[in-house]
Amino acid sequence: MAEAGLAALWLAGALAALQLALAVLGVRSRARVAPVGVAGGEERPLGASGGALAEALLAATRPVAIVQGVMAVVAMAALIGVFLASDMSVRLVVENSHSLKPWLYRFAGAWGNHEGSMLLWVTILGIAGAGVAVLERRLSPRTLAATLGGQAAIALGFYAFLLWASNPFERVVPAPRDGAGLNPLLQDPGLAFHPPTLYAGYVGLSVAFSFAIGALVTGEVGPAFARAMRPWVLGAWVFLTLGITAGSYWAYYELGWGGWWFWDPVENASLMPWLAATALLHSVTVLATRDGLRAWTVMLAVVGFSMSMVGTFIVRSGLLTSVHAFAVDPSRGLFILALLGLYIGGALALFAWRIGAVRAGATFEFVSREGGLVVNNLLLSVILGVVLIGTFYPIVAAAFGVQLSIGPPFFNKAAGPVALALVAAMAAGPLVRWRRDEAAAVIARLTWPIAAAAFAGAGLFALAGPVGVLPFAGLALAAGLAVASVAPLAGRNLLRTPLFTWGMVVSHLGIAVSLAGMACDAAFTAETLTAIRAGEAARVGPWRVRFDGIQPVVGDNWSALQARLTATRGSTAVVLFPQQRYFANPVTTTSESAIATRPDGQLYTVLGQAGEDGRWQLRLWWKPFVTLIWAGGGLIALGGLLSLVGRVRRGRQGVAR
Amino acid sequence: MTAKTQRLVLVGLALLAVVAAALLALSALKDQAAFFYAPSDVRRDGLPLGRAVRLGGMVEAGSVRRAGDGVTVRFVVTDGRATTPVTFAGIVPDLFREKSGVVAEGEFVRDGSFRATNLLAKHDENYMPPPLVKTQAGAMHETKTLDR
């Protein structure tokens, strides 16, 4: 099975090379016939024979892209097959799996390691490429072929990397009796879905970038290009949002530190593409609706792609140290950096070379929806810049022999105020008209949101007293944004409101909900650290937590000491079972937190070590409304999904007409 | 406004955004970057008081003591040349153990000891207990790979 997978991988790589060659030849031979810069729709093949050949070359990229996608899927299926069968003659299985593991973790273990995750990436890319080849009907054949060529070029780098530097199907002789197992921290259902979700997001951005390549090569940067690219950007953004939200919740309950975002380099590596995708999502709307911001949108597609490459590779290069960093040998790290430089450098060079051929689009007034979206883009870019600097500064400093680390205080101080300004702009933006609007009229439309923010701020101050500047501003702005985000629905027939308007409303509301959760967590969390004997009790916030005792528990491939805690508040009582888990393969201990979710927050409990005197360490948090953070994330993604469905449906109708 | 001037204005704004991001980041970096120390760095350079830093090294064998309250831990971090006593109130990470690498986040106290607010021990897919590192250079190299 491993050999079949390897063969499929080689075939897919060869097909990617063919796809690239076809696209280059087709676009070039056509270019000789008709000058570059002529819009595709009006272009006529002049030299009959050259034109026919070019047509054939361009048309051939479609089926090649589809077969390449199929081959990549076959290779991935083969890898999953050897993991499920626990084939201990494959090195990757030996190093990352164990025959006694539950099937879900053997299955997900196929991508819970370096080689497998790279294969998963390129598989999703192959599927997306086949999807573009099958579905895209709006672009001219040249732009589409150039797009598929761009995708092939990206995929080729991955195939080369897999085949020469990290072959997932390598055999070991002789085969050992069993594998080394998987890091227990990664033995979680979250692992099965978190990486594929993020990768789907990264790949979506690379598809958006391929469209940008196609449009740059043929000079057709306009509304048609924006409409073709938009579903992919939206899809990528939905996946990234889900991936980040799920990753945040995973870190929250699995690490047992009570935090939901650590500004860990790997978290930042997933946040940066999201920021770029968010900016792109908004600017592509300007391009599709008003034919403005042409060069800027293409630039954002390049930045989004670069950030997703950074997200994919920097994590794997061993440059950053974090919980996700897998051990990587130095030669592979160099390969990764070279590939990264090639991709990003190539993307920027293409942009610099071809952007002159893109003529300026429509102009607009500052006080207009377009102007608001520019403000959104600029603020997102500032946040992206801050996160980028904060993530890479330690690496640069280390190159100069200075060891330092940059933690949450830096990011909160530098990015927090900009993010709040962005939220304020977000409240106003959707209430401004396209093309031109009056500042006074916009302020009048903002009366209710401003009142809501002031009311929430005053109420907060009266009830809770001073809570810190950022949480205070966050809660007040969240209230304002919540009101402002539903304002575009006011006075409309809700049934006839387009789905993508609903999408915007729901996403913006999601931001408000999430922000409220973050601010509540920062302002009102109560924490208790104690060591108590069985029968004793501790207090945290409004809860009284009684420690009933310790009992042993056995799971699939672990054993645990489990505490029984009875938490009471007024007349409600909940029982929680935090654990200290011991794994045999490899030998590791993890603490499993126990969380009780109430409508108004979560009680979070962690069991620590035992003392010699029979006392056990307990760490307890009461986190009011913390669940809003992830509920908001879900709403944001739901909004993206609604918008995507709305756009696709509208696009279908447009084609049918 | 013509298309060209609008483009110029947008480019100007974009540059302004980049500069703003850099300035913002640099001003925050000045007082928020946590520098990394090994115990012998402190002996050589003096105590960096009043700012968040990271202290890295190995947990000295036999040095871990738990205080009477059951939650405060005292231990000694060594890099083979010098040692620093550390106090930490909380649940130590799962991989924290004697003769193993640790990175403590927190700040130095006037008496030369370190008050940690957070402990990081090595988590890695291919986890092996790191060998006791003798030299400072070795300790620095080792601690580079230690993180949460």
Interface residues (C-beta under 8 A of the other chain):
Chain A: E95 N96 N113 L182 N183 L185 L186 L255 G256 F262 D264 L293 A295 W296 T321 S322 V323 A325 F326 A327 A360 G361 A362 T363 F364 V374 L378 L379 S381 V382 I383 L384 G385 V386 I389 G390 Y393 A398 V402 Q403 L404 S405 I406 G407 P409 F410 K413 A414 V418 L529 T530 A531 I532 P586 T588 T589 T590 S591 V606 G608 Q609 G611 E612 D613 R615 Q617 R619
Chain B: M1 T2 A3 K4 Q6 R7 L10 L13 A14 L16 A17 V18 A20 A21 A22 L24 A25 S27 A28 L29 Q32 A33 A34 F35 F36 A52 R54 R66 D69 G70 V71 A89 G90 I91 V92 D94 L95 E105 H123 D124 E125 N126 Y127 M140 K144 T145 L146 D147 R148
